[in-house]
Amino acid sequence: MACRQFPNLKWAQRRELVYITIDVLDVEKTDISLSEDGKLTFRANAANKQKIGFDMELFKAVDKEASRWNLKGRNVILKLAKKDDDLEEYWPRLTKNKDKNARITVDWSRWVDEDEADQAPADDGMEGMQGFGGGAGGMGGMDMQQMMAQMQGMGGMGGAGGAGGMDMNAMMQQMQGMNMGGMGGPDSDDEDEEEEAEGQPKPKNLDDLDQEAD
């Protein structure tokens, strides 16, 4: 596998969350995976054919189902939820590995000190952000085209428990209007909708990206 460049990233935390902002310019393909024990994998291909990525073991395990990520302009934003029994513990560093990495810096604009946690404003929420697969708000990597193809193969949702006579084409049009790609729903902001309309890249399979990197 060809060597991937470790991107510049910033991190911050508060009692309940760890923020990671990955700087990626002109990214065409992204794939991110997170495990319950805190293993974070990132892959991206830039427009200039540059291969970006890393495999990181976070300082502590996280709540995968409550964590989210999204692509905002040139940044990939991750909000990783700490486990309930770790909410009062601040991480001394982002990674379990103690080695210094010059590309990992502190995001002071998001950082909330322990002694200021009670007075800090609430987080701005995770609406419009994608899950890491399998949890509420995530589609497990399935994109809209795959979902519609799967539904078309179900014979128009007929039989017991059907869609009450709703036409399949009408249903698919309705689903497309729900911004299912990011599971943002009707509460998603205008910025998220504009990014979806501009054709922001969708996650690809890790194997596909590694094969392209070879």
N, CA, C and O of each residue as an XYZ file, in Angstrom:
856
protein
N       0.846     -1.191      0.000
C       0.000      0.000      0.000
C       0.880      1.238      0.000
O       1.829      1.320      0.779
N       0.581      2.202     -0.860
C       1.352      3.424     -0.925
C       1.200      4.208      0.374
O       0.171      4.140      1.045
N       2.252      4.952      0.709
C       2.254      5.721      1.946
C       1.254      6.867      1.850
O       1.192      7.572      0.843
N       0.483      7.040      2.903
C      -0.462      8.147      2.972
C       0.094      9.230      3.883
O       0.716      8.937      4.904
N      -0.133     10.474      3.508
C       0.355     11.596      4.296
C      -0.581     11.881      5.461
O      -1.800     11.930      5.301
N       0.011     12.067      6.637
C      -0.763     12.410      7.819
C      -1.190     13.869      7.684
O      -0.331     14.733      7.512
N      -2.486     14.173      7.757
C      -2.958     15.555      7.553
C      -2.762     16.404      8.807
O      -2.550     15.882      9.901
N      -2.837     17.710      8.626
C      -2.879     18.609      9.771
C      -4.234     18.464     10.451
O      -5.271     18.446      9.787
N      -4.223     18.363     11.770
C      -5.496     18.290     12.490
C      -5.389     19.010     13.828
O      -4.318     19.108     14.427
N      -6.531     19.505     14.271
C      -6.622     20.174     15.570
C      -7.612     19.398     16.435
O      -8.540     18.768     15.927
N      -7.402     19.454     17.741
C      -8.341     18.783     18.623
C      -8.643     19.655     19.844
O      -7.844     20.503     20.242
N      -9.805     19.420     20.414
C     -10.228     20.120     21.624
C     -11.157     19.185     22.384
O     -11.554     18.137     21.875
N     -11.497     19.572     23.603
C     -12.399     18.727     24.381
C     -13.168     19.559     25.386
O     -12.804     20.685     25.725
N     -14.251     18.949     25.845
C     -15.021     19.403     26.994
C     -15.414     18.145     27.750
O     -14.978     17.055     27.382
N     -16.203     18.257     28.766
C     -16.473     17.083     29.593
C     -17.051     15.926     28.798
O     -16.680     14.773     29.016
N     -17.958     16.227     27.877
C     -18.689     15.150     27.207
C     -18.212     14.849     25.797
O     -18.589     13.822     25.234
N     -17.388     15.721     25.207
C     -17.015     15.575     23.806
C     -15.525     15.783     23.569
O     -14.843     16.494     24.307
N     -15.048     15.133     22.507
C     -13.719     15.413     21.953
C     -13.936     15.859     20.514
O     -14.589     15.157     19.742
N     -13.400     17.007     20.147
C     -13.520     17.541     18.792
C     -12.230     17.290     18.026
O     -11.134     17.472     18.557
N     -12.369     16.874     16.776
C     -11.218     16.748     15.881
C     -11.573     17.434     14.571
O     -12.622     17.162     13.986
N     -10.701     18.323     14.113
C     -10.880     19.006     12.834
C      -9.709     18.635     11.936
O      -8.565     18.985     12.226
N      -9.992     17.929     10.849
C      -8.955     17.478      9.910
C      -8.946     18.419      8.718
O      -9.985     18.663      8.106
N      -7.785     18.945      8.390
C      -7.647     19.893      7.281
C      -7.359     19.121      5.996
O      -6.280     18.551      5.836
N      -8.331     19.106      5.079
C      -8.151     18.415      3.795
C      -8.613     19.348      2.676
O      -9.744     19.833      2.696
N      -7.744     19.596      1.708
C      -8.041     20.536      0.631
C      -8.451     19.779     -0.626
O      -7.768     18.843     -1.041
N      -9.577     20.186     -1.240
C     -10.054     19.608     -2.492
C     -10.180     18.090     -2.406
O      -9.739     17.368     -3.300
N     -10.783     17.621     -1.325
C     -10.918     16.181     -1.144
C     -11.999     15.641     -2.071
O     -13.056     16.252     -2.224
N     -11.731     14.497     -2.687
C     -12.687     13.856     -3.585
C     -13.355     12.659     -2.943
O     -14.534     12.402     -3.189
N     -12.630     11.933     -2.133
C     -13.179     10.730     -1.502
C     -12.742     10.712     -0.042
O     -11.599     11.036      0.282
N     -13.658     10.335      0.825
C     -13.328     10.194      2.235
C     -13.927      8.906      2.772
O     -14.977      8.455      2.316
N     -13.250      8.326      3.740
C     -13.807      7.186      4.457
C     -13.278      7.249      5.880
O     -12.073      7.372      6.101
N     -14.183      7.164      6.835
C     -13.822      7.263      8.245
C     -14.473      6.112      8.993
O     -15.648      5.813      8.784
N     -13.717      5.474      9.856
C     -14.292      4.423     10.698
C     -13.836      4.639     12.136
O     -12.745      5.147     12.394
N     -14.701      4.239     13.061
C     -14.437      4.401     14.487
C     -14.901      3.146     15.205
O     -15.996      2.644     14.947
N     -14.081      2.647     16.092
C     -14.460      1.474     16.876
C     -14.750      1.887     18.305
O     -14.308      2.945     18.754
N     -15.494      1.051     19.022
C     -15.876      1.367     20.395
C     -14.661      1.504     21.312
O     -14.714      2.229     22.305
N     -13.570      0.814     20.987
C     -12.395      0.897     21.846
C     -11.481      2.060     21.491
O     -10.372      2.161     22.016
N     -11.941      2.947     20.594
C     -11.205      4.177     20.343
C     -10.206      4.136     19.221
O      -9.250      4.911     19.226
N     -10.393      3.253     18.253
C      -9.513      3.214     17.088
C     -10.178      4.005     15.958
O     -11.270      3.665     15.502
N      -9.500      5.057     15.521
C     -10.020      5.951     14.490
C      -9.183      5.793     13.226
O      -7.959      5.919     13.254
N      -9.870      5.513     12.109
C      -9.199      5.349     10.814
C      -9.753      6.368      9.841
O     -10.967      6.525      9.708
N      -8.846      7.065      9.156
C      -9.247      8.099      8.203
C      -8.510      7.883      6.887
O      -7.299      7.666      6.868
N      -9.261      7.944      5.786
C      -8.689      7.851      4.440
C      -9.315      8.946      3.580
O     -10.517      9.198      3.670
N      -8.504      9.592      2.751
C      -9.022     10.598      1.836
C      -8.133     10.671      0.607
O      -6.917     10.502      0.696
N      -8.747     10.923     -0.537
C      -8.037     11.173     -1.782
C      -8.339     12.601     -2.206
O      -9.504     12.977     -2.330
N      -7.308     13.396     -2.428
C      -7.479     14.780     -2.845
C      -7.524     14.865     -4.359
O      -7.161     13.923     -5.063
N      -7.980     16.022     -4.851
C      -8.103     16.223     -6.293
C      -6.758     16.133     -7.004
O      -6.698     15.770     -8.179
N      -5.680     16.463     -6.297
C      -4.342     16.385     -6.895
C      -3.734     14.990     -6.782
O      -2.527     14.817     -6.953
N      -4.574     13.998     -6.494
C      -4.179     12.591     -6.384
C      -3.383     12.282     -5.121
O      -2.878     11.171     -4.960
N      -3.270     13.256     -4.230
C      -2.568     13.021     -2.980
C      -3.381     12.081     -2.097
O      -4.599     12.223     -1.986
N      -2.708     11.126     -1.471
C      -3.345     10.169     -0.582
C      -3.110     10.607      0.861
O      -1.969     10.771      1.294
N      -4.197     10.794      1.594
C      -4.132     11.276      2.965
C      -4.748     10.229      3.879
O      -5.708      9.561      3.497
N      -4.208     10.081      5.074
C      -4.832      9.146      5.995
C      -4.012      8.860      7.230
O      -2.851      9.256      7.342
N      -4.650      8.157      8.162
C      -3.961      7.725      9.379
C      -4.780      6.654     10.070
O      -5.980      6.516      9.833
N      -4.117      5.904     10.925
C      -4.747      4.964     11.848
C      -4.339      5.421     13.241
O      -3.156      5.414     13.581
N      -5.316      5.817     14.040
C      -5.029      6.433     15.329
C      -5.743      5.698     16.448
O      -6.919      5.355     16.333
N      -5.018      5.461     17.530
C      -5.628      4.911     18.730
C      -5.831      6.074     19.704
O      -4.866      6.638     20.221
N      -7.083      6.422     19.943
C      -7.395      7.544     20.820
C      -6.999      7.245     22.258
O      -6.808      6.090     22.640
N      -6.878      8.305     23.044
C      -6.435      8.150     24.428
C      -7.337      7.213     25.216
O      -6.859      6.423     26.030
N      -8.657      7.299     24.973
C      -9.587      6.412     25.651
C     -10.682      5.984     24.682
O     -10.842      6.562     23.607
N     -11.423      4.970     25.080
C     -12.549      4.515     24.280
C     -13.626      5.595     24.230
O     -13.695      6.460     25.103
N     -14.465      5.532     23.198
C     -15.532      6.520     23.017
C     -16.864      5.813     22.778
O     -16.917      4.601     22.570
N     -17.925      6.595     22.814
C     -19.268      6.086     22.525
C     -19.493      6.219     21.020
O     -19.820      7.303     20.536
N     -19.324      5.145     20.292
C     -19.403      5.182     18.835
C     -20.771      5.638     18.338
O     -20.852      6.472     17.436
N     -21.845      5.104     18.914
C     -23.188      5.407     18.416
C     -23.577      6.860     18.640
O     -24.402      7.397     17.901
N     -23.000      7.503     19.643
C     -23.331      8.903     19.927
C     -22.379      9.874     19.226
O     -22.563     11.087     19.318
N     -21.369      9.360     18.531
C     -20.379     10.202     17.858
C     -20.817     10.486     16.430
O     -21.562      9.708     15.833
N     -20.352     11.605     15.885
C     -20.744     12.042     14.549
C     -19.567     12.676     13.819
O     -18.558     13.039     14.423
N     -19.724     12.801     12.489
C     -18.727     13.515     11.688
C     -19.422     14.166     10.500
O     -20.545     13.803     10.148
N     -18.740     15.136      9.885
C     -19.289     15.799      8.718
C     -18.163     16.489      7.955
O     -17.101     16.770      8.510
N     -18.413     16.756      6.671
C     -17.462     17.468      5.825
C     -17.948     18.903      5.667
O     -19.047     19.144      5.169
N     -17.119     19.853      6.096
C     -17.464     21.273      6.027
C     -16.361     22.007      5.260
O     -15.287     22.262      5.803
N     -16.628     22.339      4.014
C     -15.617     23.039      3.220
C     -14.352     22.214      3.076
O     -14.386     21.121      2.511
N     -13.249     22.719      3.576
C     -11.987     21.992      3.491
C     -11.692     21.203      4.765
O     -10.600     20.654      4.910
N     -12.638     21.142      5.678
C     -12.414     20.462      6.951
C     -13.363     19.288      7.141
O     -14.538     19.350      6.779
N     -12.830     18.221      7.713
C     -13.652     17.124      8.206
C     -13.776     17.333      9.712
O     -12.773     17.352     10.425
N     -15.009     17.490     10.192
C     -15.266     17.766     11.601
C     -15.773     16.501     12.279
O     -16.729     15.886     11.806
N     -15.145     16.108     13.376
C     -15.586     14.961     14.160
C     -15.949     15.411     15.558
O     -15.231     16.190     16.185
N     -17.080     14.906     16.039
C     -17.480     15.100     17.426
C     -17.600     13.708     18.046
O     -18.532     12.959     17.752
N     -16.649     13.383     18.896
C     -16.593     12.061     19.502
C     -17.104     12.141     20.933
O     -16.584     12.906     21.746
N     -18.120     11.351     21.232
C     -18.745     11.377     22.554
C     -17.968     10.498     23.530
O     -17.702      9.328     23.257
N     -17.613     11.078     24.658
C     -16.954     10.291     25.700
C     -17.971      9.322     26.310
O     -19.173      9.586     26.307
N     -17.483      8.222     26.822
C     -18.362      7.278     27.501
C     -18.852      7.889     28.815
O     -18.188      8.744     29.402
N     -20.020      7.437     29.264
C     -20.655      8.039     30.429
C     -19.758      8.067     31.660
O     -19.786      9.025     32.433
N     -18.965      7.021     31.840
C     -18.133      6.970     33.040
C     -16.848      7.788     32.903
O     -16.033      7.816     33.825
N     -16.661      8.455     31.759
C     -15.465      9.275     31.545
C     -15.795     10.760     31.404
O     -14.915     11.550     31.061
N     -17.032     11.151     31.659
C     -17.448     12.525     31.394
C     -16.712     13.548     32.247
O     -16.560     14.696     31.828
N     -16.253     13.163     33.428
C     -15.563     14.109     34.298
C     -14.050     14.090     34.074
O     -13.321     14.870     34.685
N     -13.583     13.206     33.206
C     -12.131     13.077     33.008
C     -11.686     13.795     31.740
O     -12.220     13.558     30.657
N     -10.713     14.663     31.891
C     -10.133     15.333     30.742
C      -8.925     14.537     30.246
O      -8.095     14.086     31.035
N      -8.842     14.374     28.922
C      -7.727     13.645     28.339
C      -6.474     14.520     28.356
O      -6.545     15.698     28.004
N      -5.340     13.970     28.755
C      -4.103     14.757     28.711
C      -3.561     14.939     27.297
O      -2.751     15.832     27.047
N      -4.003     14.107     26.392
C      -3.592     14.185     24.985
C      -4.625     13.448     24.146
O      -5.488     12.756     24.686
N      -4.538     13.596     22.824
C      -5.514     12.979     21.931
C      -5.276     11.492     21.752
O      -6.231     10.717     21.699
N      -4.029     11.083     21.658
C      -3.699      9.693     21.337
C      -3.162      8.939     22.545
O      -2.616      9.525     23.480
N      -3.332      7.627     22.495
C      -2.769      6.793     23.546
C      -1.247      6.812     23.479
O      -0.567      6.747     24.502
N      -0.725      6.901     22.256
C       0.714      6.988     22.052
C       1.227      8.333     22.557
O       0.651      9.374     22.242
N       2.293      8.318     23.330
C       2.830      9.540     23.914
C       3.760     10.295     22.973
O       4.181     11.409     23.285
N       4.083      9.711     21.835
C       4.991     10.369     20.894
C       4.373     11.660     20.372
O       3.175     11.724     20.093
N       5.214     12.694     20.245
C       4.755     13.975     19.726
C       4.545     13.887     18.214
O       5.344     13.277     17.502
N       3.468     14.498     17.736
C       3.193     14.597     16.310
C       2.969     16.073     16.000
O       1.999     16.674     16.460
N       3.884     16.655     15.209
C       3.831     18.091     14.932
C       2.583     18.490     14.170
O       2.226     19.668     14.160
N       1.906     17.542     13.530
C       0.703     17.855     12.765
C      -0.557     17.863     13.619
O      -1.629     18.218     13.129
N      -0.446     17.478     14.887
C      -1.586     17.512     15.807
C      -1.411     18.699     16.742
O      -0.442     18.762     17.499
N      -2.347     19.637     16.688
C      -2.292     20.827     17.527
C      -3.606     21.003     18.282
O      -4.608     20.359     17.970
N      -3.585     21.878     19.269
C      -4.776     22.140     20.075
C      -5.647     23.194     19.402
O      -5.146     24.211     18.922
N      -6.938     22.946     19.372
C      -7.903     23.895     18.820
C      -8.435     24.743     19.982
O      -9.429     24.391     20.618
N      -7.761     25.858     20.245
C      -8.119     26.676     21.398
C      -9.483     27.337     21.226
O     -10.109     27.717     22.216
N      -9.953     27.481     19.989
C     -11.258     28.115     19.771
C     -12.404     27.235     20.272
O     -13.494     27.744     20.536
N     -12.181     25.935     20.407
C     -13.221     25.010     20.880
C     -12.959     24.493     22.290
O     -13.856     23.945     22.931
N     -11.748     24.666     22.765
C     -11.365     24.084     24.041
C     -12.136     24.712     25.196
O     -12.310     25.929     25.250
N     -12.597     23.866     26.122
C     -13.263     24.331     27.343
C     -12.507     23.739     28.530
O     -12.457     22.519     28.692
N     -11.916     24.606     29.365
C     -11.167     24.140     30.530
C     -12.091     23.479     31.547
O     -13.289     23.756     31.604
N     -11.498     22.601     32.342
C     -12.280     21.880     33.345
C     -12.975     22.828     34.315
O     -14.138     22.621     34.663
N     -12.258     23.879     34.756
C     -12.846     24.773     35.741
C     -13.863     25.735     35.140
O     -14.496     26.505     35.862
N     -14.023     25.690     33.808
C     -15.011     26.538     33.139
C     -16.141     25.716     32.518
O     -17.031     26.268     31.872
N     -16.102     24.408     32.715
C     -17.060     23.517     32.044
C     -18.502     23.827     32.425
O     -19.391     23.745     31.578
N     -18.749     24.182     33.686
C     -20.122     24.435     34.135
C     -20.687     25.720     33.549
O     -21.903     25.848     33.404
N     -19.815     26.684     33.205
C     -20.283     27.955     32.659
C     -20.250     27.995     31.135
O     -20.733     28.952     30.530
N     -19.684     26.963     30.511
C     -19.544     26.962     29.056
C     -20.899     26.822     28.379
O     -21.758     26.091     28.872
N     -21.110     27.514     27.250
C     -22.372     27.353     26.514
C     -22.502     25.936     25.984
O     -21.502     25.255     25.755
N     -23.729     25.499     25.792
C     -23.969     24.144     25.300
C     -23.391     23.975     23.902
O     -23.290     24.939     23.143
N     -23.018     22.765     23.573
C     -22.537     22.479     22.235
C     -23.649     22.752     21.226
O     -24.833     22.639     21.542
N     -23.243     23.119     19.990
C     -24.245     23.517     18.992
C     -24.975     22.341     18.362
O     -25.702     22.516     17.384
N     -24.793     21.155     18.907
C     -25.561     20.000     18.444
C     -24.899     19.245     17.315
O     -23.852     19.645     16.805
N     -25.531     18.136     16.929
C     -24.975     17.268     15.902
C     -25.936     17.081     14.742
O     -25.793     16.136     13.966
N     -26.916     17.972     14.613
C     -27.874     17.844     13.529
C     -27.159     17.948     12.185
O     -26.275     18.784     12.001
N     -27.553     17.089     11.256
C     -26.960     17.108      9.926
C     -25.653     16.373      9.818
O     -25.108     16.251      8.721
N     -25.119     15.870     10.940
C     -23.861     15.136     10.909
C     -24.135     13.647     10.729
O     -25.206     13.153     11.079
N     -23.157     12.945     10.183
C     -23.305     11.521      9.894
C     -22.796     10.678     11.052
O     -21.842     11.040     11.742
N     -23.457      9.545     11.245
C     -22.980      8.592     12.225
C     -21.853      7.747     11.658
O     -21.518      7.845     10.478
N     -21.279      6.925     12.506
C     -20.181      6.048     12.088
C     -20.671      4.657     11.723
O     -19.910      3.689     11.763
N     -21.964      4.563     11.362
C     -22.514      3.288     10.908
C     -23.112      2.503     12.039
O     -22.483      2.280     13.073
N     -24.365      2.079     11.821
C     -25.014      1.193     12.777
C     -25.755      1.912     13.882
O     -26.638      1.322     14.505
N     -25.427      3.178     14.150
C     -26.093      3.888     15.229
C     -27.211      4.763     14.712
O     -27.385      4.914     13.502
N     -27.967      5.339     15.626
C     -29.027      6.262     15.238
C     -28.422      7.434     14.503
O     -27.437      8.013     14.962
N     -28.988      7.789     13.383
C     -28.483      8.908     12.611
C     -27.506      8.484     11.543
O     -27.134      9.310     10.709
N     -27.068      7.233     11.524
C     -26.142      6.765     10.518
C     -26.791      5.751      9.614
O     -27.686      5.025     10.046
N     -26.361      5.680      8.356
C     -26.945      4.742      7.415
C     -26.029      3.553      7.160
O     -26.217      2.817      6.191
N     -25.009      3.356      8.054
C     -24.145      2.198      7.889
C     -23.395      2.196      6.581
O     -23.074      1.126      6.065
N     -23.102      3.368      6.021
C     -22.338      3.447      4.782
C     -23.176      3.346      3.528
O     -22.633      3.470      2.430
N     -24.463      3.130      3.638
C     -25.307      3.009      2.456
C     -25.671      4.384      1.933
O     -26.160      5.219      2.694
N     -25.443      4.644      0.637
C     -25.819      5.935      0.084
C     -27.232      5.871     -0.482
O     -27.855      4.810     -0.492
N     -27.733      7.009     -0.952
C     -29.122      7.098     -1.406
C     -29.399      6.196     -2.600
O     -30.450      5.557     -2.663
N     -28.461      6.136     -3.554
C     -28.680      5.301     -4.738
C     -28.802      3.834     -4.360
O     -29.652      3.123     -4.895
N     -27.953      3.374     -3.435
C     -28.027      1.985     -2.998
C     -29.361      1.718     -2.312
O     -29.973      0.669     -2.516
N     -29.806      2.672     -1.497
C     -31.072      2.485     -0.780
C     -32.245      2.388     -1.750
O     -33.118      1.533     -1.599
N     -32.259      3.277     -2.755
C     -33.375      3.266     -3.691
C     -33.365      1.996     -4.537
O     -34.419      1.433     -4.831
N     -32.173      1.546     -4.927
C     -32.084      0.316     -5.710
C     -32.600     -0.868     -4.906
O     -33.270     -1.756     -5.434
N     -32.271     -0.860     -3.608
C     -32.729     -1.940     -2.735
C     -34.246     -1.904     -2.591
O     -34.895     -2.950     -2.572
N     -34.809     -0.709     -2.491
C     -36.257     -0.594     -2.336
C     -36.981     -0.985     -3.622
O     -38.059     -1.577     -3.574
N     -36.385     -0.653     -4.780
C     -37.007     -1.031     -6.045
C     -37.086     -2.546     -6.179
O     -38.013     -3.080     -6.788
N     -36.111     -3.225     -5.608
C     -36.097     -4.677     -5.675
C     -37.082     -5.339     -4.741
O     -37.213     -6.563     -4.736
N     -37.786     -4.530     -3.940
C     -38.746     -5.082     -2.987
C     -40.155     -5.148     -3.566
O     -41.118     -5.403     -2.843
N     -40.273     -4.917     -4.881
C     -41.573     -5.089     -5.524
C     -42.592     -4.052     -5.127
O     -43.778     -4.348     -4.980
N     -42.111     -2.810     -4.953
C     -43.054     -1.721     -4.678
C     -43.615     -1.744     -3.278
O     -44.646     -1.123     -3.020
N     -42.953     -2.456     -2.347
C     -43.368     -2.471     -0.949
C     -44.754     -3.093     -0.797
O     -45.501     -2.732      0.112
N     -45.092     -4.004     -1.665
C     -46.425     -4.595     -1.598
C     -46.555     -5.610     -0.480
O     -45.609     -5.848      0.270
N     -47.726     -6.202     -0.376
C     -47.948     -7.247      0.612
C     -48.217     -6.663      1.987
O     -48.476     -5.470      2.144
N     -48.148     -7.552      2.989
C     -48.437     -7.141      4.352
C     -47.440     -6.087      4.793
O     -46.246     -6.185      4.509
N     -47.938     -5.085      5.486
C     -47.060     -4.025      5.981
C     -46.579     -3.114      4.887
O     -45.551     -2.459      5.056
N     -47.278     -3.040      3.761
C     -46.855     -2.222      2.644
C     -46.963     -0.751      2.943
O     -47.258     -0.338      4.065
N     -46.714      0.036      1.903
C     -46.655      1.489      2.081
C     -48.030      2.127      1.902
O     -48.116      3.325      1.631
N     -49.084      1.369      2.045
C     -50.425      1.947      2.003
C     -50.779      2.500      0.644
O     -51.501      3.493      0.551
N     -50.278      1.868     -0.435
C     -50.636      2.294     -1.770
C     -49.781      3.421     -2.309
O     -50.036      3.891     -3.418
N     -48.782      3.876     -1.578
C     -47.939      4.959     -2.064
C     -47.113      4.489     -3.251
O     -46.519      3.412     -3.205
N     -47.069      5.277     -4.303
C     -46.297      4.957     -5.489
C     -44.807      4.983     -5.155
O     -44.347      5.861     -4.425
N     -44.042      4.004     -5.698
C     -42.622      3.894     -5.381
C     -41.844      5.131     -5.822
O     -40.987      5.616     -5.084
N     -42.133      5.644     -7.014
C     -41.426      6.839     -7.474
C     -41.680      8.022     -6.550
O     -40.769      8.790     -6.241
N     -42.940      8.160     -6.109
C     -43.268      9.253     -5.199
C     -42.524      9.094     -3.878
O     -42.039     10.067     -3.302
N     -42.443      7.854     -3.410
C     -41.738      7.609     -2.158
C     -40.263      7.954     -2.279
O     -39.692      8.553     -1.368
N     -39.632      7.580     -3.405
C     -38.211      7.856     -3.572
C     -37.948      9.353     -3.680
O     -36.952      9.856     -3.160
N     -38.853     10.064     -4.364
C     -38.703     11.516     -4.456
C     -38.827     12.148     -3.076
O     -38.118     13.099     -2.749
N     -39.732     11.610     -2.279
C     -39.929     12.118     -0.931
C     -38.692     11.881     -0.083
O     -38.298     12.739      0.708
N     -38.085     10.721     -0.247
C     -36.889     10.393      0.521
C     -35.718     11.256      0.106
O     -34.925     11.674      0.950
N     -35.597     11.531     -1.197
C     -34.506     12.380     -1.657
C     -34.611     13.773     -1.052
O     -33.599     14.426     -0.796
N     -35.836     14.222     -0.824
C     -36.039     15.543     -0.247
C     -35.783     15.603      1.241
O     -35.831     16.679      1.837
N     -35.510     14.453      1.854
C     -35.305     14.409      3.300
C     -33.841     14.474      3.687
O     -33.502     14.340      4.863
N     -32.953     14.682      2.689
C     -31.519     14.778      2.984
C     -31.039     13.548      3.732
O     -30.342     13.662      4.741
N     -31.416     12.347      3.232
C     -31.085     11.123      3.933
C     -29.597     10.862      3.990
O     -29.138     10.135      4.871
N     -28.820     11.440      3.069
C     -27.389     11.188      3.062
C     -26.741     11.542      4.375
O     -25.878     10.805      4.854
N     -27.144     12.681      4.987
C     -26.562     13.078      6.255
C     -27.510     12.874      7.412
O     -27.180     13.195      8.554
N     -28.702     12.334      7.124
C     -29.719     12.117      8.141
C     -30.022     13.406      8.900
O     -30.302     13.386     10.099
N     -29.960     14.543      8.171
C     -30.186     15.806      8.853
C     -31.654     16.062      9.103
O     -32.000     16.723     10.082
N     -32.542     15.551      8.233
C     -33.966     15.754      8.426
C     -34.353     17.202      8.208
O     -33.546     17.987      7.710
N     -35.542     17.563      8.562
C     -36.036     18.913      8.307
C     -35.336     19.973      9.127
O     -35.483     21.161      8.840
N     -34.564     19.576     10.159
C     -33.896     20.557     10.988
C     -32.521     20.920     10.482
O     -31.860     21.764     11.087
N     -32.049     20.308      9.374
C     -30.725     20.616      8.860
C     -30.680     22.063      8.414
O     -31.668     22.591      7.903
N     -29.507     22.727      8.609
C     -29.403     24.126      8.237
C     -29.158     24.276      6.753
O     -28.856     23.305      6.058
N     -29.292     25.528      6.262
C     -29.154     25.812      4.838
C     -27.782     25.449      4.326
O     -27.640     25.025      3.179
N     -26.760     25.609      5.162
C     -25.403     25.313      4.712
C     -25.243     23.849      4.368
O     -24.620     23.505      3.363
N     -25.814     22.969      5.216
C     -25.738     21.534      4.950
C     -26.434     21.194      3.648
O     -25.931     20.387      2.867
N     -27.621     21.820      3.400
C     -28.373     21.528      2.191
C     -27.610     21.995      0.962
O     -27.631     21.323     -0.069
N     -26.919     23.167      1.057
C     -26.162     23.672     -0.082
C     -24.993     22.758     -0.386
O     -24.682     22.507     -1.550
N     -24.341     22.255      0.660
C     -23.215     21.355      0.437
C     -23.670     20.062     -0.229
O     -22.985     19.532     -1.104
N     -24.826     19.558      0.188
C     -25.346     18.342     -0.433
C     -25.643     18.586     -1.896
O     -25.367     17.735     -2.742
N     -26.216     19.765     -2.203
C     -26.572     20.092     -3.577
C     -25.354     20.248     -4.455
O     -25.425     19.984     -5.656
N     -24.215     20.677     -3.879
C     -23.006     20.862     -4.659
C     -22.268     19.554     -4.888
O     -21.218     19.530     -5.530
N     -22.807     18.489     -4.373
C     -22.227     17.171     -4.648
C     -21.002     16.875     -3.811
O     -20.004     16.379     -4.335
N     -21.054     17.171     -2.521
C     -19.935     16.855     -1.662
C     -19.662     15.357     -1.722
O     -20.599     14.564     -1.820
N     -18.388     14.955     -1.664
C     -18.047     13.531     -1.785
C     -18.613     12.714     -0.655
O     -18.712     13.173      0.483
N     -18.983     11.497     -0.983
C     -19.545     10.593      0.006
C     -18.485      9.562      0.375
O     -17.584      9.275     -0.412
N     -18.603      8.998      1.601
C     -17.603      8.027      2.033
C     -17.533      6.834      1.084
O     -18.550      6.360      0.578
N     -16.322      6.368      0.858
C     -16.095      5.178      0.059
C     -15.546      4.072      0.937
O     -15.162      4.300      2.083
N     -15.516      2.881      0.388
C     -15.027      1.729      1.119
C     -13.530      1.835      1.336
O     -12.799      2.267      0.444
N     -13.060      1.436      2.538
C     -11.629      1.518      2.850
C     -10.793      0.706      1.874
O      -9.711      1.140      1.479
N     -11.279     -0.465      1.482
C     -10.515     -1.306      0.551
C     -10.351     -0.619     -0.794
O      -9.290     -0.708     -1.412
N     -11.411      0.077     -1.260
C     -11.332      0.764     -2.543
C     -10.260      1.843     -2.510
O      -9.486      1.981     -3.457
N     -10.210      2.612     -1.416
C      -9.246      3.689     -1.335
C      -7.824      3.152     -1.257
O      -6.913      3.708     -1.869
N      -7.631      2.067     -0.500
C      -6.291      1.504     -0.391
C      -5.833      0.922     -1.710
O      -4.649      0.996     -2.039
N      -6.765      0.331     -2.489
C      -6.397     -0.196     -3.800
C      -5.969      0.918     -4.741
O      -5.031      0.755     -5.522
N      -6.666      2.065     -4.665
C      -6.282      3.196     -5.500
C      -4.926      3.755     -5.091
O      -4.186      4.298     -5.912
N      -4.610      3.610     -3.786
C      -3.339      4.125     -3.326
C      -2.164      3.240     -3.742
O      -1.021      3.696     -3.763
N      -2.443      1.965     -4.076
C      -1.347      1.046     -4.439
C      -0.676      1.474     -5.749
O       0.262      0.820     -6.205
